[in-house]
Amino acid sequence: MASFMERGQAAVQQKNFAAAAECFGKALAESPKDPQIAACLGQSLCWLGDRDAGLKYLRLSGQWLLKKAKKSRDTGLALDLADQLQHWSDYDGALELCKQAVQIAPNHVRGFQLLALSHSRLNQKKPALAAAKQALKLVPDNPMLTILVATLEISDGQYQPARERLAKALSHPLLKPEEKFRAHKEMARLLDRLGEFSQVFAHLRPAADIAPQLVEVKRQDATLVPTMLADYKTAYTRDLLGRWAGREFPADLPPPVFVLGFMRTGTTLTQEVLGTHPDLFVADETDLIAATVKELRRVNPQSTRQTELLAGLDWDGVLHLRRFYWDRARALFGDRIGTKHLLDKTTMNSIDLGFINAIFPDAKLVFLLRDPRDVCLSCFMQTMVPTPSTVPLLTWLGTARFYGQVMDWWLTVKPMLTMDFVELRYEDAVFDFEATFRRVFSLIGLDWNPAVAEFHQRAAGKYIASPSYEQVAQPLYSSSVGRWRHYADEFAEIEAELKPFLAALGYD
């Protein structure tokens, strides 16, 4: 008969994580302090959405692995565990593991590399740069580590050494596509900060040409989201969106507050400002809505169209999906939500606005707007993890078209929403902070709290999922407003794509 460990591994292969967690739990009871079993149990719990419990076992496994490493001087498995913690966004846990690992094995390059990443994602710039430099010292000719050090130097304002490192990396004769892509992106970011605007697109365009060669990019379906949005535009109706509006929902299944928009419109800034209020709890870039959409498909697999599935729901089905959402939220955050308002900021849930309104017709929505030209410039310049929602941003024209597809959906669905909402302009947040956010707090039903103006102090030193984690750890600055004007000539290529939205959103 197979052991509990073997049965758990078989369940993982079948993606039955509930069964896997049960088997690994029994295996751990039989073999306490086995780091492999504890890691498997932790991973399974995280996949189930029980992140707090899962991280507890992953951290425990890491400590057991460190004890073994102190004897063997081999930190490889402990660093693998740190990598897992980073995957689940536990950069604090990964940081503690890496700190101990580099003391045990000070010549292990990967230890310093993971240590640098942990410090960086916690907005700890100086120690991140020191760790990356130590890694590079061990392998001086490594292009990726050279680029990493340059990236951290840019964040720390050390522009000249960063420029020299990136130039050195780009001159490397055997640079891999991933390394060349990243070096061009970072050089563009650096030149933008130096004000050498005429040279920026000379690096962004080669990066765009390289992008299709990247393995992770090849795995994505760039047509997935545009196809969905085209369907939603015609299939969602006012009646479907408002089918359950006006009904009274159970008190234990309250509506969240949603912060949505397009990427780089200020959703993370808004999250950090609102999250400073003591009566709000922020869920930052989670899969709560994505998992609930998946649950809709699981309970009713007869159709693949979201609108048909929603039209077939009865009252019990709606309550089931709300309960599923809240069960997952409470598993993810434990008792930390308490009686606070849950603020769900997952920017590109904008795509699922129809689903959100159908299930939470009583929710509050903050939708972010920003000058489309600044949005597209910022998206094209940003390096993002490849997903179906980010691969369209790898080219200049693709960025503008994808922006247009998402915002066309917003303009279509907006008049049909039953949710109370405000449109928050990024520019208003920058130039008229208090009045703008007073309006948002009024929508939510909360009193103004002057402490929210110090949001950047709270953001410094903590993990923020968005690529803009570095910017929101600073006081508000206005240099990003109208930034597109430095690149006005480049907009001729995408003018036709953006013109309708400049007019519709009041930016013409």
Steps between C-alpha positions, in 0.01 A plus 500: 500500500630846408621720784317820593785694339463310172123542505540870566738537205256314276221735611719800413550359149120488469476857642286365785662720762242428770583129486870581474491716814318226691756236398800723573350585839481131587852444366632779722327348802692179428830680435512821704773747403534362147569818297391352166160395633451835674584682175256285301226565756572872494487517120171307488339728757617806306352361179173447689501869592585441868809717473554569870506130592704412192770757571526376857604154374726640228684717753526203736648288222751775429621508859542121507694516173727769643582278799609228258694752292703609803638149516536429128586860392265442206226767490350395166175356640455792743534742208247297299265553792575874501411501130165339586433763765568772244259329262230537765604862564639429846808715453541547875527122548733466201718782632558326833591175326739669258672698775584180683585310181769750390660479844521121470624506139651844422625383160156392372402752231132404498468579871602863446287524185185390686597720794522800267158426351342464846643832618398667175135389514482632855623841379830459686724651233840522669516140630355375168781668309765376745379138462490525120852643491622212716347252254665680208833502685487120506436477121614834352419417136141384554277719277177444693661595830656803332152606386357430847760724666435773242124475562551548873746784441235679294251461784760642739578797275848377403455571131855518365621159625168350387552642151849355478381157614211491252724610214741222596216246509368607159847463347527139621534279188305205643211682665185286521170644372363533857813689607503726196129576543545596865816705434324707232199557727717611790710727278179664374384554857836649593513736200148618582612589853806679363279706269663363184158444346611481137690178574234313698305344212829391343505242781126436539458398136782239500351358820165472319669318210661251740186433707344235270811283553451482877382162627244642743357729233458210256284320759241780513191542282496867404155463339330364813398827668404693183277208397332496843443875496346492154254237624420688822425822311211339314388236751469700823173686537356735760254229606773240553724739690217617726317172538566479876518873568280608788501159666614478861810288543600323824701713742789251497535536121549878468605672178871589467633833379665454159786712365539442127628668187769440241859430597711802603197723568559538875319199642792418732522860617126491574535168682775634723313822580174322580679219683641748750147544640452279809161374379625363167689178427679474164510184290785586263496327157335176609318228306174544695291597196690271260441204733131589535463515121661156486255377763210622283633285217553203732144492635344548158728357228231489232612823333828680447343847472506696823178684426308177437627355827391810691160502331448142619576578865224496759505682835671210674765499228576869554527447876729202439739712293503781757566245774776345290662844459485570872618152603803548280562853632482381860727204424746737335505766771373325813368723775676809366189615310284496814212746466686728258390579146686273258665699221567271203762667280581272210544744215413286201186363661366784285462226240252323730296808587185335367545196721585718802187711459279194448618331823561817704241748369517678838879553490687830487739560209791742460605505135830670418553724198820661375606674181511212246832624365665484841343158559631352176847648544527366855373154400736470204796606711416265789636145522211273601459128563361346177126422524214519248438854630860622471634346178303752287709771670827373354462712185413868470204449269384195696500706820274765351262245347467302820441817700226589254334158526485511880384862519241442228360225726493743794314764298254233384426345838511821711145622421358155590665454841290474814806542724556846643824627351730796461750564226822617662743687280865445577571865426240610758661274761834669437386864487193498727568211735265565792192601301545205266532238771231654718264418214621138499463457876152649475407236242621224733321655797808583707605823665806685377817407686787753460752219561439365148721779366797310650429190292856487363645448847283192545592369153875519562647171618206274415415273210269649234402276211484768229804588284459856634594392853803729491307814401230474770766496772566867414295816566278606209690656209370667185778416252303200368210725390540598135813290470390396152593846367868404512418235238239687295650392166459132588124538539440549127507119466221446754302823462209333323469238777491754783306789344149369586596451864672836535166653406273261692701530822554876477874500426488658152 
